């Protein structure tokens, strides 16, 4: 008769997997999630794409000679290209290297202001990715805190927080952002720093969905046996919320955050397209795509707007692939699929 240890007897059956040699392998819940995630080819492809885009955006400018705001000129007499860091006397008699087609010098060409498009694509990726991560961090911070308080304490606290959620959810986002953009211009906030204000405003508006999810999950979890046992031990409410309730909904929060990242990058692109985000001469993928407002550029100079449009598409798809992979990996019903 096979000898079974106490640890084997207490180990849940769902945590047992057979190896090729027929021996029994014990996996923790997180190991099972990781195994299912890394067996999802689309999720791995999405993660690889995001790593490449991140390296391109954050490390690429370190190895590229041009900056996002530097202008280039063409000498009228010699046809030689000049940089703004060159001879000011020659620059005075030169013309902007406007809408230059892709070449060995400028791989993606230049825009109407004579700025290198590849450099702007790199720096624009920094802005778009940074916006996504900062907004998701702020929305998770506010959503978990307020949703956890509402779900745990219920009563008056729940009513007040949920009414605030209802009010914020009813605010039209784009008109509000247009008003805030005008206010920031009136306050003479620089175009370079305006995006940071925009990020925190978006985070302050986006937390409502997270708070509703957290509240609903806590209302369900607090009635389970492990929470009744925690109540019997007399531990503090903050420990119950952040040490017992929140960790049990962490997989759902990870999936929600991953899917929101793609949506927020798309929203930043829309806001920049409307002139709310980063302004000239600084770059974001959204304000780079906004050049399609000019019919001449749209028809005859696709190198100005096609590349950032493709980057937005690829990054949003990659985040969706990773989010779908995490959703499937954290769903116990997906085991074996």
Residue, then its C-alpha position, 0 to 999 in steps of 0.5 A: x500500500x502506498x504511503x501518503x504523507x500528511x502534506x499530500x493528504x491535506x493538499x487540494x486535488x486541484x493542485x496536483x499535476x502529473x509530470x511526464x515521469x508519472x510523479x505527482x507535482x504540487x503547485x501553489x495557486x500562483x504557480x498554476x496561474x504562471x503555468x497557464x499564462x506562459x502556455x498562452x502564446x498570444x499573451x506571450x506575444x503581447x508581452x514580448x511586443x510590450x517589452x520591445x516597445x518599452x525598450x524602443x521608447x525609453x532606451x532608444x533615445x539614448x542611442x539616437x542622435x536627434x531629439x523630439x523638439x530639434x528642428x532641421x533646416x536646408x541651406x538654400x545655396x548648398x542644399x546641405x541640411x543644418x541643425x539648430x545647434x549649428x551656425x546661426x548665420x547660416x540658419x538665418x538664410x535657410x528654410x525648414x526641412x519641412x515634410x522630408x520623405x524617409x531617408x538614411x538621415x531621417x529614417x521616418x522623415x520629418x514633419x511640417x516643423x522639420x522635426x525628426x519623426x523617429x525621435x518623436x516616435x520614441x519620445x511619444x511612446x514614453x508619454x503614452x506608456x507613462x500616461x497609461x501606467x500612472x493613470x492605472x496606478x492612481x485609479x487602483x489606489x483610489x478604487x481599492x481604498x474607497x471600494x474596500x471601505x464601502x464594501x466592508x463598512x456598508x451603511x452610511x460609509x457605503x452610501x456616501x462613497x457610492x453617491x460620490x461614484x455616481x456623481x463622478x461617473x455622470x461627468x462627461x469626460x471629453x468636455x471636462x478635459x477640454x475645460x481643464x485644458x483651457x484652464x491650464x493654458x490660462x494658468x500658463x502651465x507649460x505644454x511639457x508639464x500639462x500632461x502630468x496634470x492630465x494624468x492625475x485628472x484621468x486617474x481621479x475620474x477612472x477609479x469609479x469602475x475599480x471601486x464598484x468591482x472591489x465593493x461587490x467582491x468584498x460584499x461577497x467575500x466577507x460572508x465566507x467562512x475564512x472571513x468569519x474565522x478572521x472576525x472570531x480572532x478579533x483582528x483590526x478592520x484594516x488587516x481584514x481588508x488589506x490582508x484577507x479581502x484585497x489579496x483574494x480579489x488580486x487576480x481580478x484587479x491585475x486583469x482589470x488594470x492590464x485591460x485598462x492600460x490599453x484603453x487609457x493609452x487610446x484615450x490619451x491619443x484621443x485627447x492629444x488629437x483634440x489638443x488636450x494632451x502634450x502640446x507642440x513642440x513635444x511629442x505624444x503618439x496622439x498629437x502626432x496622429x492629429x496631423x491627419x486633420x490636414x488633408x494634404x498631409x493625409x494624402x501625400x505624406x503618410x510617413x507623418x501619421x502612419x507610424x504613430x497610428x500603427x504604434x497605438x494599434x500594436x500597443x493596445x492589442x498587446x495589452x489586450x492580449x496580455x489582459x486576456x491571458x491573465x484573465x484565462x490564467x486566473x480563472x480556475x475553470x480554464x484549467x486544462x484548456 
